[in-house]
Amino acid sequence: MARALLLACTAAAALAGCATLPAATPDSLDRIADDYVLLQLTIGEKEDGYIDAYYGPAEFKSRAVAEAAPASLPELEARAVALRVRAQGFSDDGQPGDSADERRARFLAAQLTAARTRLKMLRGERLSFADEAEGLFGVRPDLVDLATLDAVLTELDALMPGAGPLWQRVDAFQNRFNLPADRIRPVMDAAIAECRRRTLDRMPLPAGERFDLALVTDKPWSGYNYYQGGYHSKIEINTDLPIRLDRAVDLGCHEGYPGHHAFNALIERDLVNGRGWQEFTVYPLYSPQSLIAEGSANYGIELAFPGAEQLAFETRVLAPLAGIPADGLDDYARLRAAMQRLGAARYTISARYLAGEISADEAKSLLQRYQLLSPERAAQSLRFTDTYRSYIINYGLGRDMVRAAIEAGGADSATRWQRMERLLAEPTLPADLVAAAGTLPR
C-alpha cells in the first residue's frame, strides 16, 4: 500500500501537488470511496448535469460546494489520478480477481478514468468520438460506413411500399399508432404496472420501492429517471412529440422495471445499505456505470417481454386503452424489429457531426435517411447529441453487450433473470460483460 501511495503522488505531481493520506495512515477502500464521493460531487459543481443522482450524507455535498470554487480543473484532475492509483493498489496484483474487494477496486478505478476524461473535456481538450466514448464509458465503438446500411433500407422499402421518401412513408405509418394526448397517462400507467408485475415475478425488489410519474416538455430526451434514494424514483416522460404505442412498454421497462428504477433500488439495497459502499450513493452520468445502466435498461424490455409478448400485450391491453385500432400492429412490430438494424448509423452520423465534418442540416438529413425520422424527430435526436455527445453508444451497444453476457451459452429464461439481477446488484463494468459473453458483439 505504501507503493500505491507513492505512485499516486508521482502520477499527480505533474498536474498539482499530491494530497493523499499521510504515509503512516493505512489506506482502505472505504477511505478511497469517501474521497471518490467528494471528488465526484465537486466535479458536479463545475458541470451542471454531471451528477445524475446522489443520496448520501449531506455533509459530502456541503463540502463539495465549499471546495469547488477554489479548486481548478487541473487540481481536480490530479485528485482523480491519485485516487485511481490508490484504487488500483487494491486490485493490481497481475492476476485480476473476482473477490468483492477486487471488483470494487476495479469499479472505482474505471469510474475515475472516466472522471479524468471528462475533466480533460471540460478543460477544452478535443477527443474523437471513439476516444471520448472509450475514455468515458470504457468501450470503443465501431463506426459503420453508412453505405453498408443501404441494403437494410432496400428491405425496409419493400415493407413500406408507396410514393415519397422512405422516412416519410415510415413516419406516416407509425403515426397511426400515436397515443391521443388524453390517453398518455392511463396507457403509461398500465404499461409500467405490467413491467413491474413481470419484474417482481422474477426479481425481488426492496419493500416500499416506488416512483412518481410526470409528463413534461422541452427536453432533449424522451424519458428520464431521477433516482431520489430510499428506493424512490421520479420518472419523467417528454411529450414534445407524439408518443407512439410501443414507447409505453419501452419507457415503462427502461425507466422503471427492470430498468433504471430497479437498477438503482438494487444498488442501494445490496451495495450501499448491505455492504456500506458509499461510492454507489453518487452516480456520475459520464462513466462506465452508464453503459451498464442504459444497456441493461434497454435489454430489460426484451427480457420482460420476450418474443411476441410485447405485441400481444399492446394488442390485448394498450391499444384498446388508447382507443387505437389494433389492425396493423403486426406490421408495426416487424418494422420496429427491422429498424433496429439501422441503430449503429446514429454513432457514425454523430461522430461526423461532432467532429465538424458535416453541418447540423446535413446531420438531420442523414438521420432522416438512415434512422427514418421525420424532420421534427431528427431535430430532437440531434439535440440529444448536442447535449450528451458520445453518451448515445450506451443505448444500442450497451444493450447488445448486456444481451450477449446474459444470454451466453443459450441461457434459459430463469437463468437470464438470475444473471440480470446479479448484473444490476454488483459492481459491473463493460469489461465484465465482455468476459461473460466471450467476445464483444459487433
Buried (B, 14 or more C-beta within 10 A) or exposed (E): BEEBBBBBBEBBEEBBEBEBBEEEEEBBBEBBBBBBBBBBBBBBBBBEEBBBBBBBEEEBBEBBEEBBEEBEBEBBBBBBBBBBBBBBBBBBEEEEEEEBEBBBBBBBBBBBBBBBBBBBBBEEEEBEBBBBBBBBBBBBBEBBEBEEBEEBBEEBEEBBEEEEEBBBBBBEBBEBBBBEEEBBBBBBBBBBBBBBEBBBEBBEBBEEBEBEBEEEEEBBBBBBBBBBBEBBBBBBBBBBBBBBBBBBBBBBBBBBBBBBBBBBBBBBBBBBEEEEBBBBBBBBBBBBBBBBBBBBBBBBBBBBBEEEBBBEBBBEBBBEBBEBEBEEBEEBBEBBEBBEBBBBBBBBBBBBBBEEEBEEEEBBBBBBBBBBBBBEBBBBBBBBBBEBBBBBBBBBBBBBBBBBBBBBEEBEEEBBBBBBBBBBBBBBBBBBBBBBBEEBBE
